[in-house]
Amino acid sequence: MNKTRLLLLTLGFAVFVMVGTKVGWFGSQLGSFPTLPDAPDFEVSKDFDGEWLGRRVNLTNNNMCERTTITGRVVDGKATLRLTYNGTALQGWISEDGELRLYASHRQWDYRFAGQAHNNKISGQWFLTNGPCRGDWSIERTF
């Protein structure tokens, strides 16, 4: 009798997980976060082209989003960066007035990065819409 209950409970849980995954009960699905538009709706600045290196700092004291480095490049005004600790790609265009909004491509975490470029530095704030983390970030051009 106990084996039958355990088998039914296991099968019920498996069905619950399969159905829940299909209908989105367990959080975000791939493609549900904002994605990089095909083209910017503003004039792009090429003044910030080059190699960049910096870091993202979590200001919430929550271990879930650790401090990490950010690496990448800007080519023809398009920034392509990466969070080192989990490999999340961040992309966006730098406007003529130096504004930068980055779009993340991560299955689970909805990262939001915004910043301002000036000379050889880009800095701003970041946060998670679906998590407790937020903070500052900055990168400097290494050429």
C-alpha positions in Angstrom: 0.0 0.0 0.0 2.8 2.4 0.9 4.6 1.7 -2.4 1.4 2.4 -4.3 1.0 5.8 -2.6 4.6 6.7 -3.2 4.2 5.7 -6.9 1.0 7.8 -7.3 2.6 10.8 -5.5 5.7 10.6 -7.7 3.6 10.4 -10.9 1.3 13.2 -9.7 4.3 15.4 -9.0 5.8 14.6 -12.4 2.6 15.5 -14.2 2.3 18.7 -12.1 5.9 19.8 -13.1 5.3 19.0 -16.8 2.0 20.9 -17.0 3.3 23.8 -14.9 6.3 24.2 -17.2 4.1 24.3 -20.3 1.7 26.9 -18.9 4.3 29.0 -17.1 3.5 28.4 -13.5 7.2 28.4 -12.5 8.4 31.8 -13.6 9.5 33.3 -16.8 9.9 31.4 -20.0 12.5 32.0 -22.6 11.5 35.1 -24.7 9.3 36.6 -22.0 11.8 39.4 -21.1 12.4 42.5 -23.2 14.7 41.8 -26.1 17.1 44.0 -28.1 15.2 45.7 -30.9 16.4 45.0 -34.4 17.4 48.6 -34.8 17.6 51.6 -32.4 15.0 54.4 -32.8 17.7 57.1 -32.3 21.0 58.2 -33.8 23.8 56.0 -32.6 27.1 57.4 -31.4 30.4 55.7 -32.5 32.4 57.9 -30.1 32.6 55.0 -27.6 33.8 52.2 -29.8 36.4 50.0 -28.3 37.1 47.4 -25.7 35.6 47.8 -22.2 36.1 46.3 -18.8 34.5 47.0 -15.4 32.2 45.6 -12.7 28.7 45.2 -11.5 28.2 45.8 -7.7 25.2 44.5 -5.8 24.1 46.9 -3.1 21.5 44.7 -1.4 23.8 42.4 0.6 22.0 39.5 -0.9 24.3 36.6 -1.9 22.2 35.7 -4.9 23.7 38.5 -7.1 27.4 38.6 -6.4 29.8 41.2 -7.5 31.2 40.4 -10.9 33.3 41.8 -13.7 31.8 43.0 -17.0 33.7 42.6 -20.3 33.0 43.5 -23.8 33.2 45.9 -26.7 31.4 48.6 -28.5 31.4 48.5 -32.3 29.7 51.1 -34.5 27.8 52.3 -31.4 26.5 48.8 -30.4 27.6 47.6 -27.0 28.0 43.8 -26.6 29.0 43.0 -23.0 29.0 39.9 -20.7 28.6 39.4 -17.0 31.6 37.2 -16.1 30.1 35.1 -13.3 27.2 33.6 -15.2 27.9 34.5 -18.8 24.8 36.7 -19.3 25.0 38.6 -22.5 24.1 42.3 -22.4 23.5 44.3 -25.6 22.4 47.8 -26.6 23.2 50.9 -28.5 24.7 54.1 -27.3 22.8 57.3 -28.3 24.4 60.5 -29.4 23.9 62.0 -25.9 25.6 58.9 -24.4 22.6 57.1 -23.0 22.8 53.3 -23.0 20.1 50.7 -22.1 21.3 47.1 -22.2 19.1 44.1 -22.9 20.0 40.9 -21.2 19.7 37.4 -22.7 19.2 35.1 -19.7 16.6 32.4 -19.3 15.8 33.0 -15.6 16.8 36.5 -14.6 15.3 39.7 -16.0 18.3 42.1 -15.7 17.8 45.8 -16.4 20.9 47.9 -17.0 20.9 51.6 -17.9 23.9 53.9 -18.0 25.5 57.1 -19.3 28.6 57.2 -21.4 31.1 60.0 -21.0 34.6 60.0 -22.4 36.2 56.7 -21.5 33.6 55.5 -18.9 30.1 54.2 -18.8 28.3 54.0 -15.5 24.8 53.5 -14.2 22.4 51.4 -12.2 21.1 47.9 -12.7 18.4 45.8 -11.0 16.4 42.5 -11.4 12.6 42.8 -12.0 12.2 39.2 -10.7 14.7 39.2 -7.9 16.0 41.1 -4.9 19.2 42.5 -6.4 20.1 45.9 -7.6 23.2 48.1 -7.6 25.7 50.1 -9.6 27.8 49.2 -12.6 30.6 50.9 -14.5 33.0 50.0 -17.3 36.1 51.8 -18.6 37.5 51.8 -22.1 40.7 49.8 -22.5 41.0 50.5 -26.2 
